[in-house]
Amino acid sequence: MSIIPKNVIVVIDGAYAEYVERENFDSDFSLIKKYENIVMTRTFSKVYGLAGIRLGWCYSSPKVTSILNKVKGPFNIGTLAQHFALIAINDQDHVKMTVKKNQINKKWFEKELSRLNINTVKTYTNFSLIESTNEMAIIITEALEKEGILIRQLDSYNLPNCLRISIGNLDDMKKIIKIIECLL
């Protein structure tokens, strides 16, 4: 940040911040306090499970916030979305439970993938990032799709050999493992 010009806005996407369980993780926005040209974004789509309301928020310095307020619409968030967001924010027990269940199911899933000699990349999210070959990534994607399971092949990120699989309940993850086992 010290070499980025002050007239350049840096946006930090914090969509998965609630899933990060590291002691040295900056969860108190100290960078924003230090640099006034940072915007931290967050969403209600991930840990809060409210993707359907399409709502997020950002945190920034008063200077950047005043600029954002000049260009945003006056009624850009509906009352119902605000209501759901307030309920979600006030239910931190649900957030903790969601993170814990995600961690347990993800650990099990990645252990099973390892047993099948499938590599994963460490993430602090609600999904596993799988490394494979381009061909195998396509085969897995198509096999899961035939079973009604949609995953993201990351070729649009220039990672055609990688797959992003969201962590669901344990039964869902077991089903995915069984399908992948049949392909090997």
PyMOL commands that set and color helices and strands:
alter all, ss='L'
color gray80, all
select helices_A, chain A and resi 17-19+30-34+51-53+62-71+79-89+92-115+134-146+155-157+170-183
alter helices_A, ss='H'
color red, helices_A
select strands_A, chain A and resi 10-13+38-43+56-60+119-121+127-131+152-154+159-166
alter strands_A, ss='S'
color yellow, strands_A
deselect
rebuild
show_as cartoon
